[in-house]
Amino acid sequence: MKILIADDSRVMRQIVTRTLRQAGFDGHDLVEAADGQEAHDKAQSEQPDLVISDWNMPEMTGIEVLRKLRAEGNQVKFGFVTSECTDEMKSAAESAGSAFFIVKPFTAEQFDEVFSPILG
């Protein structure tokens, strides 16, 4: 499967990648995006099976990326790994079609629990 990891922090993208491997999801094709616009563009051009996105990014927030993709008919599995967590954010994510919402700091066990049904 192809996984798009969108976060404006290169270090956080590396941490997400490492945690995916620790959770046993090695061998997937990983693509990275450094801001929301790049995440949107790569979600369209690379056609990933899963998008793991930060909430706050330059150019376009993660929720804006998700809403734009859905408005364009793109139904890629999309969810958030973010440091912020409010009921309003979770509600907005669910309403927009988010498949998951993981709060930083996260563990390999959380990734396993969330991504096993998606990645198999």
Rosetta silent file (secondary structure, phi, psi, omega in degrees, C-alpha in Angstrom):
SEQUENCE: MKILIADDSRVMRQIVTRTLRQAGFDGHDLVEAADGQEAHDKAQSEQPDLVISDWNMPEMTGIEVLRKLRAEGNQVKFGFVTSECTDEMKSAAESAGSAFFIVKPFTAEQFDEVFSPILG
SCORE:     score description
SCORE:     0.000 S_00000001
   1 L     0.000  154.920  177.355    0.000    0.000    0.000 S_00000001
   2 E  -104.265  130.777 -177.794    1.025    3.576   -0.511 S_00000001
   3 E  -121.929  127.373  175.673    0.913    5.889    2.534 S_00000001
   4 E   -99.117  123.402  178.215    1.162    9.684    2.389 S_00000001
   5 E  -108.874  114.820 -176.668    2.578   11.279    5.556 S_00000001
   6 E  -113.488  115.476  177.311    1.808   15.013    5.724 S_00000001
   7 L  -160.417  139.732 -179.475    3.453   17.138    8.402 S_00000001
   8 L   -75.631   -9.738  176.523    5.381   20.399    8.206 S_00000001
   9 L   -99.105  118.133  177.985    8.005   18.970   10.573 S_00000001
  10 H   -60.395  -39.386  179.315   10.519   16.690    8.869 S_00000001
  11 H   -61.997  -42.679 -179.829   11.373   15.209   12.267 S_00000001
  12 H   -66.745  -36.978  176.050    7.710   14.376   12.925 S_00000001
  13 H   -61.078  -39.398  178.519    7.395   12.726    9.495 S_00000001
  14 H   -67.122  -37.623  178.851   10.412   10.601   10.438 S_00000001
  15 H   -66.529  -42.162  177.312    8.852    9.746   13.821 S_00000001
  16 H   -61.628  -44.330  178.648    5.599    8.683   12.143 S_00000001
  17 H   -59.750  -47.233 -179.236    7.601    6.550    9.684 S_00000001
  18 H   -63.625  -40.870 -179.777    9.592    4.940   12.500 S_00000001
  19 H   -67.502  -36.645  174.448    6.458    4.286   14.551 S_00000001
  20 H   -58.683  -44.778  179.715    4.757    2.655   11.572 S_00000001
  21 H   -64.739  -42.953  178.998    7.737    0.302   11.295 S_00000001
  22 H   -62.186  -30.693  179.755    7.735   -0.373   15.050 S_00000001
  23 L   -82.003   -2.141  176.389    4.051   -1.245   14.793 S_00000001
  24 L    96.433   10.251 -179.412    4.870   -3.801   12.121 S_00000001
  25 L  -100.932   57.192  178.983    3.818   -1.848    9.056 S_00000001
  26 L   -89.610  157.306  174.497    7.096   -2.102    7.201 S_00000001
  27 L    89.948    1.931  176.181    7.385   -2.469    3.473 S_00000001
  28 L   -86.114  154.976  178.451    4.742    0.057    2.468 S_00000001
  29 E   -81.382  113.171 -176.541    5.488    2.729   -0.111 S_00000001
  30 E  -102.030  133.967  176.956    5.811    5.984    1.870 S_00000001
  31 E  -123.526  142.843 -178.171    5.352    9.436    0.349 S_00000001
  32 E  -118.587  149.836  173.550    5.870   12.674    2.295 S_00000001
  33 E  -133.478  138.582 -174.019    4.363   16.150    2.097 S_00000001
  34 L   -99.229   -3.897  174.952    5.713   19.180    3.962 S_00000001
  35 L  -157.885  174.964 -175.154    2.573   21.359    3.906 S_00000001
  36 H   -65.477  -39.916  179.841   -1.130   21.180    3.240 S_00000001
  37 H   -63.821  -43.527  178.743   -1.000   22.185   -0.397 S_00000001
  38 H   -64.850  -37.401  177.684    1.658   19.570   -1.118 S_00000001
  39 H   -61.518  -46.137  178.398   -0.428   16.998    0.790 S_00000001
  40 H   -60.962  -48.184 -176.888   -3.456   17.784   -1.360 S_00000001
  41 H   -62.838  -42.302 -179.574   -1.466   17.690   -4.582 S_00000001
  42 H   -72.604  -31.038  175.541    0.257   14.391   -3.713 S_00000001
  43 H   -62.820  -32.432  178.147   -3.028   12.855   -2.561 S_00000001
  44 H   -80.664  -46.880 -173.628   -4.298   13.533   -6.071 S_00000001
  45 H   -80.065  -37.704 -176.388   -1.174   12.672   -8.085 S_00000001
  46 L   -87.902  -17.167 -178.832    0.238    9.766   -6.039 S_00000001
  47 L    47.190   60.083  178.863   -3.170    8.220   -5.237 S_00000001
  48 L   -68.113  162.415  175.554   -2.135    6.846   -1.822 S_00000001
  49 L   -86.229  -21.724 -176.475   -4.231    4.237   -0.020 S_00000001
  50 E  -148.555  138.400  173.359   -3.906    6.114    3.268 S_00000001
  51 E  -118.169  124.466  174.869   -3.140    9.708    4.302 S_00000001
  52 E  -109.723  111.911 -169.747   -1.724   10.388    7.786 S_00000001
  53 E  -123.390  143.749  167.897   -1.920   14.152    8.265 S_00000001
  54 L   -72.592  159.518  177.988   -1.011   16.742   10.824 S_00000001
  55 L   -82.306  -51.504 -176.499   -3.809   19.198   11.644 S_00000001
  56 L   -97.668  115.226  177.204   -1.802   22.443   11.558 S_00000001
  57 L  -143.811  154.663  175.279    0.329   22.964    8.454 S_00000001
  58 L   -66.971  162.325  176.329    1.254   25.954    6.298 S_00000001
  59 L    74.131  -45.945 -179.408   -0.596   26.689    3.037 S_00000001
  60 L  -161.623  132.287  178.403   -3.613   24.542    3.995 S_00000001
  61 L   -73.305  165.749  179.509   -4.550   22.864    7.277 S_00000001
  62 H   -60.395  -40.453 -179.759   -5.101   19.135    7.420 S_00000001
  63 H   -67.606  -33.857  176.275   -8.871   19.538    7.783 S_00000001
  64 H   -66.384  -38.844  177.723   -8.888   21.847    4.752 S_00000001
  65 H   -61.690  -48.416 -179.149   -6.995   19.195    2.773 S_00000001
  66 H   -59.910  -47.819 -178.812   -9.502   16.534    3.803 S_00000001
  67 H   -62.225  -39.521 -179.462  -12.513   18.702    2.980 S_00000001
  68 H   -67.314  -43.011  178.713  -11.082   19.674   -0.403 S_00000001
  69 H   -60.729  -44.841 -179.915  -10.309   16.052   -1.312 S_00000001
  70 H   -63.978  -39.851  178.947  -13.831   14.960   -0.348 S_00000001
  71 H   -63.414  -27.441  179.020  -15.342   17.847   -2.320 S_00000001
  72 L   -88.558   -0.107  178.161  -13.365   16.620   -5.336 S_00000001
  73 L    89.736    6.140  179.517  -14.696   13.100   -4.857 S_00000001
  74 L   -80.826  119.864 -176.539  -11.452   11.634   -3.480 S_00000001
  75 L  -107.687   25.666  178.472  -12.371    8.986   -0.880 S_00000001
  76 L   -54.566  143.682  174.134   -8.840    8.053    0.260 S_00000001
  77 E   -64.805  126.796 -170.581   -8.650    6.840    3.871 S_00000001
  78 E  -138.755  135.240  176.287   -7.560    9.967    5.717 S_00000001
  79 E  -154.713  176.817 -171.783   -6.851   10.674    9.368 S_00000001
  80 E  -116.654  140.278  166.797   -4.992   12.886   11.753 S_00000001
  81 E  -123.065  107.338 -169.514   -1.919   12.595   13.940 S_00000001
  82 E  -143.133  157.788  179.273   -1.850   15.860   15.812 S_00000001
  83 L   -86.908  -15.602  179.921   -0.744   17.478   19.051 S_00000001
  84 L  -101.799  144.461 -179.190   -4.028   19.299   19.521 S_00000001
  85 L  -151.519  103.196  172.922   -7.203   17.574   20.539 S_00000001
  86 L  -121.061  162.063  177.086  -10.487   19.296   21.239 S_00000001
  87 H   -61.177  -35.881  179.597  -13.989   17.941   20.954 S_00000001
  88 H   -64.643  -40.674  179.065  -14.590   20.467   18.158 S_00000001
  89 H   -64.926  -45.862  179.483  -11.579   19.189   16.210 S_00000001
  90 H   -62.015  -41.546  179.605  -12.655   15.564   16.581 S_00000001
  91 H   -64.109  -43.449  178.773  -16.192   16.444   15.560 S_00000001
  92 H   -63.522  -40.538  179.948  -14.969   18.396   12.517 S_00000001
  93 H   -63.819  -45.849 -179.659  -12.677   15.520   11.534 S_00000001
  94 H   -64.479  -41.605 -179.921  -15.472   12.956   11.798 S_00000001
  95 H   -63.151  -33.113 -178.911  -17.891   15.163    9.891 S_00000001
  96 H   -81.597  -10.085  178.129  -15.366   15.592    7.101 S_00000001
  97 L   104.154   21.254  178.034  -14.842   11.841    6.827 S_00000001
  98 L   -67.370  140.535 -179.470  -11.721   11.246    8.892 S_00000001
  99 L   -89.537  -19.557 -178.344  -10.989    7.578    9.570 S_00000001
 100 E  -162.335  164.798  179.876   -8.961    8.184   12.749 S_00000001
 101 E  -147.432  104.678 -177.543   -7.651   10.817   15.140 S_00000001
 102 E  -110.344  131.082 -178.109   -4.390   10.068   16.990 S_00000001
 103 E   -99.426  134.065  175.308   -3.023   12.523   19.551 S_00000001
 104 L   -74.274  144.863   -3.282    0.710   13.080   19.988 S_00000001
 105 L   -76.897  147.964 -177.174    2.627   11.662   21.710 S_00000001
 106 L  -119.024  169.056 -179.239    1.631    8.310   20.274 S_00000001
 107 L  -124.695  163.692  175.813    2.909    4.769   20.610 S_00000001
 108 H   -61.662  -32.961  179.111    3.506    1.861   18.266 S_00000001
 109 H   -65.226  -40.268  176.835    0.673    0.068   20.071 S_00000001
 110 H   -63.747  -42.667  178.782   -1.747    2.876   19.187 S_00000001
 111 H   -61.197  -43.294  179.321   -0.612    2.746   15.559 S_00000001
 112 H   -59.255  -46.225 -178.282   -1.105   -1.022   15.528 S_00000001
 113 H   -62.912  -43.157 -176.036   -4.623   -0.674   16.938 S_00000001
 114 H   -77.886  -41.297 -170.752   -5.638    2.084   14.508 S_00000001
 115 H   -93.032  -15.466  178.532   -3.886    0.926   11.339 S_00000001
 116 H   -56.795  -45.979  178.824   -4.316   -2.863   11.513 S_00000001
 117 H   -65.769  -24.777 -177.179   -7.885   -2.699   10.172 S_00000001
 118 H   -88.206  -45.053 -173.414   -6.732   -0.337    7.414 S_00000001
 119 H   -96.838  -14.313  177.779   -3.360   -1.815    6.429 S_00000001
 120 L    80.341    0.000    0.000   -4.035   -5.435    7.304 S_00000001
